[in-house]
C-alpha cells in the first residue's frame, strides 16, 4: 500500500529508531533512568516535540502556545475517564479530536499574521487558556486542585458493561488490561513509533515539500498564486493534535489534569527541545526531549552525598572543592546546566545536536575518501 511506502533510507531510520525506543529499559539501566515513569515521560514528550517540529521545522512558524493543546488533551482524557470508560482508546481519540478542533480555532486567527506577531498571538491564546483553566472554568477544570478521578464518577460505558464498577478509584486500562508500569511505557512507546512514522510520511510527501516551500519563501509562493494559508493551517492543526495526544497520554499514565500543563513555560520547553535536537529533523526533537527530561529528572536528584560518591577517588580537600562546584550545576541548580548546554549548542551547533552528528559523519566520510584516493592513484600508476 502507498500509505506504508517510504524511501529506503527512511525505513532504515524507522527500524533503528524502533530498536532504540523498545530497548529503553536496557540501555537506560546504566544511566539510572530505566524506571517506567521516566521512560513514559521520554516517549510522551518525544511525541510532543515531533508534532511541534511539523509546524516549526517545516513551515518556520514558531508557536509559543502549544502547551494549550497539551492541556486540552489532558483535560479531555480525564473527562473521558470520568464520564465514559477507563479504557485509554476513547480517551486518546477524544483528546486528539478536541485538541485538533482547538488548534483549528486558534490557528485560524493566529495564522493571519506571521513572524513574531504569530508567536505573540499563540502565546496570548495559551495564557488565556491557562487562566481560564486555573480560575474561570473551575467547574470543568477544578482549578488549581487539578481534575482528578473519583469513585463516584458515572463511567457510563464501564457501568453498562459491568467493567470496574467498584467504588474504588480505578486505573486506566487498555482493552481490559490495567495500564501501569511497563505496560504504560510500552503503550506510549508503540504510539511514539506510529506517530514518528506518520511524521516521516509528512516530511517526504508533497504536502511536506509545500510546507518547506512556505518556510523558504512564502512571499514568492503568494506571488505565484499559491494560497499558503490552507497548508499552514493544516500543519498547525496536525501539530496541535500531536500535542493533544501527548496530553492524553500524560493523563493515561497519571490520571489527573492541571492548569500548569498550559503554562507558557511548558510551551517554551518544547521549543527548547526542538532547537536543542535540531529544527527540521525527524530524530533531533526526540533527542532534545530525552536530554531535557533526563536532566530534569536525574540531574535534579543529585545531592552532595551522591557527588561525594562520584568524587571519592580524589584527595579529601580536592574532593570537597569538586563537590562544592558540581553541586551548583545539579540538584536545585540543574537549570544552570540546561542553560549552559543550550548556549553551547546554539553557539557551536546552530543546527542542534543533529548538526554535530552530520559533522562527525562528514568528517569520517571525508577521511575515508582521502584514504581511497591514494589507493586509486597507485592502482592507476601500476597499470
Order of alpha helices (4+ residues) and beta strands (2+ residues): alpha-alpha-alpha-alpha-alpha-alpha-alpha-beta-alpha-beta-beta-alpha-alpha-alpha-beta-alpha-alpha-alpha-alpha-alpha-alpha
